[in-house]
Amino acid sequence: MEIVSNVDKLESKKSMQSTIGKLENGLFQMTQKGANTTLVKKRLKAIYIGLAMLENVWNQKPHNYTKEDLSEARNVLTGLFPSIENSYTKLKAGSPQRTLLKRRVRALELAVQAIDDLSSQNPIY
């Protein structure tokens, strides 16, 4: 069980909310262009679920997601790590973009951990 600082909690929630905003904007633009939105919708749902799981374990907010939803979200979230980490390594040390990606990775790691811990009924704090 990992102890998470209040700063990490706040930064993680902000990062997830920012990611949701970016995905919603992308979904809107892709819909306008008639592009296939399946992948963006899957990622958006996974991020929503990840944020809900963090809210659940940290603030005891209830959620209505099934075990199947959680499992799918976990798979989608873990699938994001390679591309984010690849982008991260290409960025200059100390750059704002690198800081944002570092926070995003941390938020995703905590969301996956929250899903795992909820699945085993061992919440993180």
C-alpha positions in Angstrom: 0.0 0.0 0.0 1.5 3.3 -1.1 1.2 6.5 0.8 0.5 9.4 -1.6 1.2 13.0 -0.6 -1.4 15.6 -0.9 0.7 17.4 -3.6 0.8 14.1 -5.7 -2.9 13.7 -5.2 -3.6 17.3 -6.4 -1.2 17.1 -9.3 -2.6 13.7 -10.4 -6.2 14.9 -10.3 -5.2 18.0 -12.3 -3.3 15.9 -14.8 -6.2 13.5 -15.3 -8.6 16.5 -15.7 -6.3 18.1 -18.2 -6.0 14.8 -20.2 -9.8 14.5 -20.2 -10.0 18.1 -21.6 -7.5 17.3 -24.3 -9.3 14.0 -25.3 -12.7 15.7 -25.3 -11.3 18.4 -27.6 -9.7 15.8 -29.9 -12.9 13.8 -30.0 -14.9 16.9 -31.0 -12.4 17.8 -33.7 -12.3 14.2 -35.0 -16.1 14.0 -35.0 -16.3 17.2 -37.0 -13.9 15.7 -39.6 -15.8 12.4 -39.7 -12.7 10.5 -38.5 -12.8 7.2 -36.6 -13.2 8.1 -32.9 -13.1 4.6 -31.4 -9.7 4.8 -29.9 -10.2 8.3 -28.5 -13.5 7.3 -26.9 -11.8 4.2 -25.3 -9.0 6.4 -23.9 -11.4 9.0 -22.7 -13.5 6.4 -20.9 -10.4 4.9 -19.3 -9.2 8.3 -18.1 -12.7 9.0 -16.6 -12.6 5.7 -14.8 -9.0 6.3 -13.6 -10.0 9.6 -12.2 -13.1 8.1 -10.6 -10.9 5.4 -9.0 -8.6 8.0 -7.5 -11.5 9.9 -6.1 -12.9 6.7 -4.7 -9.8 5.7 -2.8 -8.7 9.2 -1.7 -12.1 10.8 -1.0 -14.4 7.7 -0.7 -16.5 9.0 -3.7 -18.7 6.1 -5.0 -18.5 4.9 -8.6 -20.8 2.8 -10.8 -18.2 0.9 -12.8 -18.2 -2.8 -13.3 -15.2 -5.1 -12.9 -15.2 -5.4 -16.7 -15.1 -1.6 -17.0 -12.2 -1.5 -14.5 -10.3 -4.3 -16.3 -10.7 -2.6 -19.7 -9.7 0.8 -18.3 -6.6 -0.7 -16.7 -5.6 -2.3 -20.0 -6.1 1.0 -21.9 -4.2 3.1 -19.3 -1.2 0.7 -19.2 -1.2 0.8 -23.0 -0.5 4.5 -22.8 2.8 4.2 -20.9 5.1 3.3 -23.9 4.1 6.3 -26.1 4.2 8.8 -23.2 7.5 7.5 -22.0 8.9 7.6 -25.6 7.8 11.3 -25.9 9.2 12.0 -22.5 12.7 10.8 -23.4 12.7 13.1 -26.5 12.0 16.2 -24.5 14.7 18.5 -23.0 15.4 18.1 -19.3 13.6 20.7 -17.3 11.1 21.6 -20.1 7.5 22.3 -19.1 6.3 19.6 -21.5 8.6 17.1 -19.7 7.2 18.1 -16.3 3.6 17.7 -17.6 4.4 14.2 -19.0 6.1 13.2 -15.8 3.0 14.2 -13.9 0.8 12.4 -16.4 2.7 9.2 -16.0 2.5 9.5 -12.2 -1.3 10.0 -12.4 -1.7 7.0 -14.7 0.4 4.9 -12.4 -1.7 5.9 -9.4 -4.9 5.2 -11.3 -3.7 1.8 -12.3 -2.7 1.1 -8.7 -6.1 2.3 -7.5 -7.8 -0.1 -9.9 -5.6 -2.9 -8.8 -6.1 -2.1 -5.1 -9.8 -1.8 -5.5 -9.9 -5.1 -7.3 -8.2 -6.7 -4.4 -10.0 -4.6 -1.8 -6.7 -3.0 -0.6 -7.1 0.7 -1.2 -4.2 3.2 -1.5 -4.3 6.3 0.6 
